[in-house]
Amino acid sequence: MAFIDKLNELKTKHATLGDRLLEGGFSDNREFAKISKEYSDLGDIVEIIDRYLSAVSNFEQAKKLLSDPEMKEIAQMEYEDLKDKVPALEKELQIALLPKDVDDDRNAILEIRAGTGGDEASLFAGDLFRMYQGYASLKGWGFEILDESPTDLKGYKEVIVLVSGKGAYSRLKFESGTHRVQRVPETEASGRVHTSAATVAVMPEVSEIDVELNPAELRIDTFRASGAGGQHVNKTDSAIRITHIPTNTVVACQDERSQHKNKERAMKMLMARLYDVQKEQQDKERSSARKSQVGSGDRSERIRTYNFPQSRVSDHRINLTLYKLATVMTGEDLDELIGALITASQLEALQNL
């Protein structure tokens, strides 16, 4: 009964938070945002609790009715239906009750950088960009380039994207790390397979409520935007570089012709990076995990390998290999990899409880 009591406590807490939101009179936006989020998160859990408690009640009732000759046939049908449904709902509930990453419902800022491998690494960075673009489209998410450094060969030295949509960060956060590609480059006349790499970093999009910025600690510089090959995008100093002086964190944005828009985008990137550092300082385990995932871009520090000659993609963290590289690269089957990573993470968390 202790478990049932705990579930009823959560239902009571959800109702209390709802009453508090109706009362109003919050001290500031932070308090309102905190209570609103807690109420929303608990609402999802309460929905599962209601289904679980209803199933348990019906199951217990069906067991009692099995001894009633007049009701036995109907009770047997209900009993058979619920004997598997109750454990399944209990597992769903256990997963829902796991400590949740507070950033899971946020938008994601995705940074892709060419690593080891020269031009081929830049081309692969472009392939990863299009993979995530296709994945975002299938999910119905927004996909907005914040800044980019394209190459003449339709690759990227670096590209930074805002992926907006419910649960974007919760699914993309497992993509952080070094991605390795094995294939024959278009420029390789001998047909020899080359190995190169690109790094992906995923951070939650945050706002001024999450990160306090002192304008006096920011240095904002303007410069003339330039595109691939050094050609000028425009003839005005519309590009923005922002330096957070205490941490020496530097971000730049030159993708828009408007200086105002470039500044707005650069601030998004700066706040995301500062928030990420702040979370790392609060959680040493997360800090070490991020370092091992993102790495330096060297091909030996890998989380996933894309082997084109064998049409396979392997995620080394969970020892999963799929022989459907083409549809992974379009984003169509990327969810199979991400789903497996989420499941593995949940199972590990359940084992640690």
C-alpha positions as CSV (number, residue, x, y, z in Angstrom):
1,M,0.0,0.0,0.0
2,A,2.9,2.3,0.5
3,F,3.3,2.6,-3.3
4,I,-0.4,3.4,-3.7
5,D,-0.2,6.0,-0.9
6,K,2.7,7.6,-2.7
7,L,0.7,7.8,-5.9
8,N,-2.2,9.5,-4.1
9,E,0.2,11.9,-2.5
10,L,1.4,12.9,-6.0
11,K,-2.2,13.4,-7.1
12,T,-2.8,15.7,-4.1
13,K,0.3,17.7,-4.8
14,H,-0.8,18.2,-8.4
15,A,-4.1,19.5,-7.2
16,T,-2.5,21.8,-4.7
17,L,-0.2,23.2,-7.4
18,G,-3.2,23.8,-9.6
19,D,-4.9,25.8,-6.8
20,R,-1.7,27.8,-6.3
21,L,-1.6,28.8,-9.9
22,L,-5.2,30.0,-9.8
23,E,-4.5,32.1,-6.7
24,G,-1.7,34.1,-8.5
25,G,0.3,36.7,-6.6
26,F,3.7,35.3,-7.4
27,S,6.8,37.1,-6.2
28,D,8.4,37.1,-9.7
29,N,8.5,35.3,-13.0
30,R,10.9,32.6,-11.7
31,E,8.4,31.5,-9.1
32,F,5.6,31.3,-11.6
33,A,7.7,29.5,-14.2
34,K,8.9,27.0,-11.6
35,I,5.4,26.1,-10.3
36,S,3.9,26.0,-13.8
37,K,6.5,23.5,-14.9
38,E,6.2,21.4,-11.9
39,Y,2.4,21.3,-12.4
40,S,2.7,20.4,-16.0
41,D,5.3,17.7,-15.4
42,L,3.1,16.2,-12.6
43,G,0.1,16.4,-14.9
44,D,1.7,13.9,-17.3
45,I,2.4,11.5,-14.3
46,V,-1.0,11.9,-12.8
47,E,-2.6,10.8,-16.1
48,I,-0.6,7.6,-15.9
49,I,-1.4,7.2,-12.2
50,D,-5.1,7.4,-13.0
51,R,-4.9,4.7,-15.6
52,Y,-2.8,2.5,-13.4
53,L,-5.0,2.9,-10.3
54,S,-8.1,2.2,-12.4
55,A,-6.6,-0.9,-13.9
56,V,-5.5,-2.2,-10.5
57,S,-9.0,-1.6,-9.1
58,N,-10.6,-3.4,-12.0
59,F,-8.1,-6.2,-11.8
60,E,-8.8,-6.8,-8.1
61,Q,-12.6,-6.6,-8.8
62,A,-12.2,-9.2,-11.6
63,K,-10.3,-11.6,-9.3
64,K,-13.1,-11.4,-6.7
65,L,-15.8,-12.0,-9.3
66,L,-14.1,-15.2,-10.6
67,S,-15.7,-17.1,-7.7
68,D,-19.2,-15.8,-8.7
69,P,-20.7,-18.5,-11.1
70,E,-23.0,-15.9,-12.8
71,M,-20.1,-13.4,-13.4
72,K,-17.2,-15.8,-13.9
73,E,-17.2,-15.8,-17.7
74,I,-17.1,-11.9,-17.9
75,A,-14.7,-11.7,-15.0
76,Q,-12.3,-14.2,-16.6
77,M,-12.2,-12.1,-19.8
78,E,-11.4,-9.0,-17.8
79,Y,-8.9,-10.8,-15.7
80,E,-7.0,-12.1,-18.8
81,D,-7.0,-8.6,-20.3
82,L,-5.7,-6.9,-17.1
83,K,-3.1,-9.4,-15.9
84,D,-0.6,-8.2,-18.5
85,K,-1.9,-4.6,-18.6
86,V,-1.3,-3.8,-14.9
87,P,2.5,-4.8,-15.0
88,A,2.9,-2.8,-18.2
89,L,1.3,0.3,-16.7
90,E,3.4,-0.2,-13.6
91,K,6.6,-0.2,-15.6
92,E,5.4,2.9,-17.5
93,L,4.7,4.5,-14.2
94,Q,8.2,3.6,-12.8
95,I,9.8,5.2,-15.8
96,A,7.6,8.3,-15.5
97,L,8.6,8.6,-11.8
98,L,12.4,8.5,-12.6
99,P,14.2,11.8,-11.8
100,K,13.7,13.9,-14.9
101,D,16.2,16.1,-16.6
102,V,14.8,19.6,-16.0
103,D,15.8,20.5,-19.6
104,D,14.1,17.7,-21.4
105,D,11.1,19.8,-22.6
106,R,13.3,22.6,-23.9
107,N,14.4,23.4,-27.5
108,A,17.9,22.3,-28.4
109,I,20.9,24.2,-29.7
110,L,22.9,21.8,-32.0
111,E,26.5,22.5,-32.8
112,I,28.2,20.4,-35.5
113,R,31.9,20.9,-36.2
114,A,34.3,19.2,-38.6
115,G,37.0,17.2,-36.8
116,T,39.8,15.1,-38.1
117,G,39.9,14.5,-41.8
118,G,40.2,17.7,-43.7
119,D,37.6,18.3,-46.5
120,E,36.0,14.9,-46.0
121,A,35.3,15.8,-42.3
122,S,33.6,19.0,-43.5
123,L,31.5,17.1,-46.0
124,F,30.5,14.6,-43.2
125,A,29.6,17.6,-41.0
126,G,27.3,18.6,-43.8
127,D,25.8,15.1,-44.0
128,L,25.1,15.2,-40.2
129,F,23.5,18.6,-40.6
130,R,21.1,17.2,-43.3
131,M,20.5,14.1,-41.2
132,Y,19.3,16.2,-38.2
133,Q,17.4,18.5,-40.6
134,G,15.5,15.5,-42.0
135,Y,14.9,14.1,-38.5
136,A,13.5,17.5,-37.3
137,S,11.2,17.7,-40.3
138,L,9.8,14.3,-39.6
139,K,9.2,15.3,-35.9
140,G,7.5,18.5,-37.0
141,W,10.2,20.6,-35.3
142,G,11.6,23.9,-36.3
143,F,15.2,23.9,-37.7
144,E,16.8,27.4,-37.8
145,I,20.5,28.0,-38.6
146,L,21.9,30.4,-36.0
147,D,25.4,30.5,-37.5
148,E,27.4,28.7,-40.2
149,S,30.8,28.4,-41.7
150,P,30.2,26.6,-45.0
151,T,32.9,25.3,-47.4
152,D,33.1,25.5,-51.1
153,L,32.4,21.7,-51.3
154,K,28.9,22.0,-49.7
155,G,30.2,21.0,-46.3
156,Y,30.6,22.8,-43.0
157,K,33.6,23.8,-40.9
158,E,30.9,24.6,-38.3
159,V,27.1,25.0,-38.2
160,I,24.9,25.9,-35.2
161,V,21.2,25.3,-35.3
162,L,18.2,25.9,-33.1
163,V,15.9,22.9,-33.1
164,S,12.5,24.0,-31.7
165,G,9.7,21.6,-30.7
166,K,8.4,19.6,-27.7
167,G,11.0,17.2,-26.4
168,A,13.6,18.3,-28.9
169,Y,16.4,18.4,-26.3
170,S,15.2,15.2,-24.6
171,R,15.8,13.2,-27.8
172,L,18.8,15.0,-29.3
173,K,20.9,15.2,-26.1
174,F,22.2,11.7,-26.7
175,E,23.7,12.9,-30.0
176,S,26.5,14.8,-28.2
177,G,29.8,13.2,-29.0
178,T,32.3,12.4,-31.8
179,H,30.8,10.8,-34.9
180,R,33.1,8.8,-37.2
181,V,32.6,8.1,-40.9
182,Q,34.3,5.5,-43.0
183,R,33.9,5.8,-46.8
184,V,35.6,6.5,-50.1
185,P,35.8,10.3,-50.6
186,E,34.6,11.6,-53.9
187,T,38.1,13.0,-54.5
188,E,39.8,9.6,-53.8
189,A,40.9,8.2,-57.2
190,S,42.2,4.9,-55.9
191,G,39.0,3.9,-54.1
192,R,40.6,3.7,-50.7
193,V,38.3,4.0,-47.7
194,H,39.1,7.1,-45.5
195,T,38.2,7.7,-41.9
196,S,37.2,11.1,-40.6
197,A,35.2,12.7,-37.8
198,A,32.8,15.4,-36.8
199,T,31.7,16.5,-33.3
200,V,28.2,17.2,-32.2
201,A,27.3,19.2,-29.1
202,V,23.7,19.5,-27.9
203,M,22.7,22.1,-25.3
204,P,19.2,23.2,-24.1
205,E,18.0,26.6,-25.2
206,V,17.6,28.8,-22.2
207,S,16.4,32.4,-21.4
208,E,17.3,35.3,-19.2
209,I,15.3,33.6,-16.4
210,D,17.8,30.7,-16.4
211,V,21.0,32.7,-16.8
212,E,21.7,36.0,-15.2
213,L,23.8,38.1,-17.4
214,N,25.5,41.3,-16.3
215,P,25.7,43.6,-19.3
216,A,28.9,45.1,-17.8
217,E,30.6,41.6,-18.2
218,L,29.9,41.4,-21.9
219,R,32.0,42.8,-24.7
220,I,30.1,43.1,-28.0
221,D,32.1,43.7,-31.2
222,T,30.8,44.1,-34.8
223,F,32.5,43.0,-37.9
224,R,31.9,42.5,-41.6
225,A,30.2,39.2,-42.4
226,S,31.9,36.9,-44.9
227,G,30.8,33.7,-46.6
228,A,32.6,30.6,-47.9
229,G,35.7,31.4,-49.9
230,G,36.0,34.9,-48.2
231,Q,33.3,36.5,-50.3
232,H,31.5,39.3,-48.5
233,V,27.9,38.5,-47.7
234,N,27.2,42.3,-47.4
235,K,29.2,45.5,-47.1
236,T,28.1,46.5,-43.6
237,D,29.4,45.5,-40.1
238,S,26.3,43.4,-39.4
239,A,28.1,40.4,-37.8
240,I,28.2,40.2,-34.0
241,R,30.8,38.8,-31.6
242,I,30.0,38.6,-27.9
243,T,32.6,37.8,-25.3
244,H,31.6,36.9,-21.7
245,I,34.6,38.4,-20.0
246,P,34.5,36.4,-16.7
247,T,34.6,33.0,-18.5
248,N,36.2,34.1,-21.8
249,T,33.3,32.5,-23.6
250,V,33.1,33.8,-27.2
251,V,30.2,33.4,-29.6
252,A,29.7,35.0,-33.0
253,C,26.9,35.2,-35.5
254,Q,27.0,36.5,-39.1
255,D,24.2,34.6,-40.8
256,E,21.7,37.5,-40.9
257,R,22.1,40.8,-42.7
258,S,20.5,42.5,-39.7
259,Q,22.8,43.3,-36.8
260,H,19.9,43.1,-34.4
261,K,19.0,39.6,-35.4
262,N,22.7,38.5,-35.3
263,K,22.9,39.9,-31.8
264,E,19.7,38.1,-30.7
265,R,21.0,34.8,-32.1
266,A,24.5,35.2,-30.5
267,M,22.8,35.8,-27.1
268,K,20.9,32.6,-27.5
269,M,24.2,30.7,-28.1
270,L,26.0,32.5,-25.3
271,M,23.3,31.8,-22.7
272,A,23.1,28.1,-23.8
273,R,26.9,27.7,-23.3
274,L,27.0,29.5,-20.0
275,Y,24.0,27.5,-18.7
276,D,25.7,24.3,-19.8
277,V,28.9,25.2,-17.9
278,Q,26.7,26.1,-14.9
279,K,25.1,22.7,-14.9
280,E,28.4,20.9,-15.3
281,Q,29.7,22.7,-12.2
282,Q,26.7,21.6,-10.2
283,D,26.9,18.0,-11.4
284,K,30.3,16.5,-11.7
285,E,29.0,13.2,-13.2
286,R,27.4,15.1,-16.0
287,S,30.6,17.1,-16.5
288,S,32.7,14.0,-17.0
289,A,30.0,12.4,-19.3
290,R,30.0,15.5,-21.5
291,K,33.8,15.5,-21.8
292,S,33.9,11.9,-22.8
293,Q,31.1,12.4,-25.4
294,V,32.1,15.6,-27.1
295,G,35.8,15.1,-26.9
296,S,38.3,17.0,-29.1
297,G,37.1,15.8,-32.5
298,D,39.8,13.2,-32.8
299,R,38.6,10.0,-34.6
300,S,39.5,7.7,-31.7
301,E,37.0,9.4,-29.3
302,R,33.9,8.1,-30.9
303,I,30.3,7.4,-29.9
304,R,29.0,6.3,-33.3
305,T,30.5,5.0,-36.6
306,Y,28.9,5.4,-40.0
307,N,30.4,2.8,-42.4
308,F,29.2,3.5,-46.0
309,P,30.8,0.5,-47.8
310,Q,28.9,-1.8,-45.4
311,S,25.8,0.4,-45.2
312,R,25.9,0.2,-41.4
313,V,25.8,2.5,-38.5
314,S,27.0,1.4,-35.0
315,D,26.4,3.2,-31.7
316,H,29.3,2.1,-29.4
317,R,27.7,3.1,-26.2
318,I,25.0,0.5,-26.4
319,N,26.6,-1.9,-28.9
320,L,23.8,-1.4,-31.4
321,T,24.4,-1.8,-35.2
322,L,21.8,-1.1,-37.9
323,Y,22.3,-2.1,-41.5
324,K,20.2,0.8,-42.8
325,L,22.6,3.6,-43.1
326,A,20.8,5.3,-46.0
327,T,17.6,5.9,-44.1
328,V,19.5,6.8,-40.9
329,M,21.3,9.6,-42.9
330,T,17.9,10.9,-44.2
331,G,16.7,11.0,-40.5
332,E,14.0,8.5,-41.3
333,D,15.5,5.7,-39.1
334,L,17.6,7.9,-36.7
335,D,14.8,7.6,-34.2
336,E,15.5,3.9,-33.8
337,L,19.0,4.7,-32.6
338,I,17.8,7.5,-30.3
339,G,14.9,5.4,-28.9
340,A,17.4,2.6,-28.1
341,L,19.6,5.1,-26.2
342,I,16.7,6.5,-24.3
343,T,15.6,3.0,-23.3
344,A,19.1,2.0,-22.2
345,S,19.3,5.2,-20.1
346,Q,16.0,4.5,-18.5
347,L,16.9,0.9,-17.7
348,E,20.1,2.0,-16.1
349,A,18.3,4.5,-14.0
350,L,15.8,1.9,-12.9
351,Q,18.6,-0.4,-11.9
352,N,20.2,2.3,-9.8
353,L,17.0,3.1,-7.9
